[in-house]
Amino acid sequence: MEYKQVLRGYYDTEKRVKAIDLLTDQPYFIEDRPDMKQRIERAINFKQLLAVYQRGTRNGFKYIEQEGWRTEPEESVLNALKNDMEKQKTINKPDDFIISDLKWKYLVRCINRGKNLMFVGPAGTGKTQVVFKAAEMLDRKIFYFNLGSTQDVRSAIIGNTYFKDGTYFEESAFVTALKTPNTIILLDEISRANPEAWNILMPVLDANIRKLRLDEKENSPVIDVADGVSFISTANIGFEYTSARMLDRALVDRFSIVEMDTLDKEQEMKLLAMKYSKLNPQVNEALCDISFRIRIECERENSKLSSTLSTRTLIEAAEMSIDDFSIDEIAELIFYPQYPEEGGTDSERIYVRQLVQKYIQKGTKENLFTDDDFRALDNYDV
C-alpha cells in the first residue's frame, strides 16, 4: 500500500499534540484538525504511527507499527540514504590536524551545502590550514584569496579593463572561482580587507542574492554564483591585531561564525609529535611548556605579556629543532622578537627570556632535562 503520509506524533514542551511526516521529515500541522489530533494522540498512546492513504476520493487512515513500516523504500529515499552515507565518510578528520569533532563536522556540512562560514580566533591557530585540509578530504577545488594583502580591490575581485585596439575586459580569478560549481572560495584575513572589498562582496555572500555585477565590463553584466560554491573566511579578532578592522555587522551576518580553539599543552604536544616523529620528546615537552606558561601569564588580570606563542610558531620551532637548533637558539630567533624591549628589566622580552632560561641547560639535546629538572619545572611559577 502506498502512503501519502506517515505521521509520528509527540507531545511538545507544553503537552500539546504535534506530528512529523516521516516521508518528508516536515512538521504536520494539526491545529485546525481536531479529528487528526485525536487520531495522532491515539497513535502516541499505543506507540504507533498514523498512516494516511488514498481511498477513493477521500483519505483513509491506518495505525501501523513503528518498526518496519517502510518495507520497500522509494528510489529517492534510497538515493538520499546513499548520499548521506557518502557524506558521512568525509566527516573523518585528518590525522595530522587537531580540531574538535563538532567543529570539523560543521565545517564539512557547510562545504557540502554551499554555506558561508567564518573562522575567528588568534593568528596561528590553523584557521586557514583547516580549510585546505577539508578541501583535500572532500576532493574539492579551492580558490585562495588573501584579502588582507589586496591593494587594488576592484581589479582583484572584478577584473581589469584594457584599451588596445579597442576595449578589452579581463575577468579576475575571483570571477572564475564564482563560476566554478561545487568549489570552496577561501577569503583569508577578511578582517584586514579594505572596506570597499566588503561592499563588493555583500551581494555575493547574501544567500538570497549570490550575484556579482561586473561594472568594469561593458554593459555591466551580472553573474550568478555557481551551485555548491562555499565561501569560507578567516578573521583575526583581538586588540593585538592592529591592522584588523572592526567587521561590518551586515557582513558578519552573512556567515556562520566558528571560534577556532587554542590548543592546550597536551594537544600541542600531540600535534608536534604527529608532524615530526623525529622530534625529541623532551624538546617537545619543553617547547609546549614554554607556550603553556606564556599563555597562563597572558590570561592573568594584570598580565606582564600582551600575546601568546601561536601554534604556528611552535610548529616552526619543532622543525628548527629537527634541523639541530637548540632551544636557546630557537628562542633567540623566533620567540623573543615577538615581545617588545621597552621597559628595561620589566620589559616583556626580559620576562620571556627569564622564563626560557629555566629550560636551557648545558649538555647534549638528548640529556637536556633530567627527571629532577622536570619536577622543578612543574613546581615553577614565573
Number of C-alpha atoms within 10 A of each C-alpha: 5 10 14 14 18 26 24 22 24 18 12 10 7 6 8 11 18 20 24 17 19 15 13 11 10 11 13 17 14 15 11 8 9 10 9 16 19 13 16 25 21 16 23 19 10 11 15 20 25 24 24 17 16 14 9 7 6 7 11 13 16 14 18 15 13 14 9 8 12 12 7 10 10 10 9 9 13 12 12 12 12 12 11 11 11 11 14 13 11 18 19 13 19 15 9 12 16 19 18 11 12 9 14 20 16 15 22 23 16 18 25 19 13 21 21 23 22 23 25 21 18 21 23 17 21 22 25 20 12 20 23 19 15 22 17 13 16 16 11 16 15 21 18 17 19 15 23 17 14 16 11 12 18 17 17 18 21 23 21 15 15 11 8 7 6 6 10 13 15 14 18 15 16 17 19 12 20 25 15 18 16 20 24 28 23 23 21 23 22 24 24 22 23 18 16 11 17 20 13 16 16 18 17 21 22 16 14 8 12 18 19 22 16 19 13 17 18 11 9 11 11 12 15 14 21 17 15 17 24 25 24 25 26 28 25 23 19 13 10 11 13 9 12 19 16 11 16 12 8 12 15 13 12 19 19 14 15 16 15 20 17 18 16 14 18 12 14 23 20 16 20 26 17 15 15 16 10 13 18 17 14 16 22 21 17 22 25 24 21 19 22 19 20 23 21 14 18 16 15 10 7 8 14 17 20 16 18 21 19 17 22 12 17 24 18 14 25 25 17 16 22 16 10 12 15 18 23 15 14 19 18 13 12 14 21 18 11 15 18 14 15 11 10 10 10 11 15 21 22 18 18 21 16 11 17 23 12 15 19 15 14 8 9 9 17 11 10 18 18 11 8 9 13 15 10 12 14 10 8 11 9 12
